[in-house]
Amino acid sequence: MKVQIIEHNGAPEYAVVPIGEWQALLDRLEELEDLSEARAVAAAIATGEETYPYEFVKRLATEEHPLKVWREYRGLTLAALAAACGVSRAALSQIENGKRSPSVELLVKLARALSCDMEDLIRAGRAGNEAPTT
């Protein structure tokens, strides 16, 4: 590496490198940051952090109600989830179809039953997916 050191008052103050070498340094730094992030993700997975398949994540990014996506991902029927949360199947169906908003209490139960965060089950500001009622 060709480096030119510029001194000020007898002490090194700047290092000047050719632009091609500078770009190579930046590229290598980005690779090292990517490796570090990949190792952190691998460590999180090794300690039990859940990962999600592409199709599941893709469905969450659509207009489909997140409650339905999570319920189906966890392999639960409307009836099974309703029973686990102490509500009617019809009530959950109305929520999934955007005709009703869940209460905070119900969101807590749903999140517990689906092993996710309450925030994962709502989409504030989108039609049919309003924030919960209190």
C-alpha positions in Angstrom: 0.0 0.0 0.0 1.4 3.4 -1.0 0.8 5.8 1.9 2.0 9.4 2.1 2.3 10.8 5.6 1.8 14.5 6.0 3.2 16.1 9.1 2.2 19.2 10.9 4.6 20.8 13.4 6.8 17.7 13.1 4.1 15.1 14.0 2.1 12.9 11.6 -1.3 14.4 11.0 -2.7 13.0 7.7 -2.3 9.8 5.7 -2.9 10.0 2.0 -3.5 6.9 0.0 -4.3 6.5 -3.7 -8.1 6.5 -4.4 -8.1 2.9 -5.6 -6.5 1.7 -2.4 -8.9 3.8 -0.4 -11.8 2.2 -2.1 -10.3 -1.3 -1.5 -10.1 -0.4 2.2 -13.7 0.7 2.3 -14.8 -2.5 0.5 -12.9 -4.7 2.9 -14.3 -2.8 5.9 -17.8 -3.4 4.6 -17.1 -7.1 4.2 -15.8 -7.2 7.8 -19.0 -5.5 9.0 -21.1 -7.9 7.1 -19.2 -10.9 8.6 -19.6 -9.4 12.1 -23.4 -9.0 11.6 -23.6 -12.6 10.2 -21.8 -14.0 13.2 -24.2 -12.1 15.5 -27.2 -13.5 13.7 -25.7 -17.0 13.8 -25.1 -16.6 17.6 -28.7 -15.5 18.1 -30.0 -18.4 16.2 -27.7 -20.8 18.1 -29.2 -19.5 21.4 -32.7 -20.2 20.2 -33.9 -17.0 18.5 -36.6 -17.9 16.1 -36.2 -17.4 12.3 -39.0 -17.1 9.8 -39.3 -18.5 6.3 -39.4 -16.1 3.3 -43.0 -17.0 2.4 -44.2 -16.1 6.0 -42.4 -12.7 5.9 -43.7 -12.0 2.4 -47.3 -12.6 3.6 -46.7 -10.2 6.5 -45.7 -7.5 4.1 -49.0 -7.8 2.1 -52.5 -6.5 2.8 -53.3 -9.8 4.5 -54.2 -9.4 8.2 -51.2 -10.3 10.3 -53.4 -12.3 12.8 -54.3 -14.7 10.0 -50.7 -15.0 8.8 -49.4 -15.8 12.3 -52.3 -18.2 13.1 -51.7 -20.1 9.9 -47.9 -20.1 10.4 -48.4 -21.6 13.9 -50.7 -24.2 12.4 -53.8 -23.2 14.3 -57.4 -23.2 13.2 -59.7 -20.3 14.0 -61.5 -22.6 16.5 -58.2 -23.7 18.2 -57.0 -20.1 18.6 -60.4 -19.0 19.8 -60.5 -21.7 22.4 -56.9 -20.9 23.6 -57.9 -17.2 24.0 -61.4 -17.6 25.4 -63.2 -15.9 22.5 -65.5 -17.1 19.8 -64.4 -18.3 16.4 -66.6 -15.7 14.8 -64.9 -12.9 16.7 -61.5 -13.9 15.5 -62.8 -14.3 11.9 -64.2 -10.7 12.1 -60.7 -9.4 13.3 -58.9 -11.3 10.5 -61.4 -9.8 7.9 -60.9 -6.3 9.2 -64.5 -6.0 10.5 -63.5 -5.7 14.1 -60.5 -4.5 16.1 -59.3 -6.6 19.1 -59.1 -5.2 22.6 -55.7 -4.9 24.3 -56.7 -7.7 26.6 -57.4 -10.0 23.6 -54.2 -8.9 21.8 -52.3 -10.0 24.9 -53.9 -13.4 24.8 -53.4 -13.8 21.1 -49.8 -12.8 21.3 -49.2 -15.3 24.1 -51.0 -18.1 22.1 -49.1 -17.3 18.9 -45.7 -16.7 20.6 -45.2 -13.3 19.1 -45.4 -9.6 20.2 -48.7 -7.8 20.3 -47.4 -5.3 17.8 -46.9 -8.2 15.3 -50.6 -8.7 15.2 -51.7 -5.1 14.3 -51.1 -2.7 11.5 -52.0 0.7 12.7 -53.2 3.2 10.1 -54.3 0.6 7.5 -57.9 0.0 6.7 -59.3 -3.0 8.6 -56.2 -3.2 10.7 -56.7 -0.4 13.2 -55.1 -0.1 16.5 -56.8 -2.0 19.3 -59.7 -0.6 21.3 -59.2 -0.1 25.0 
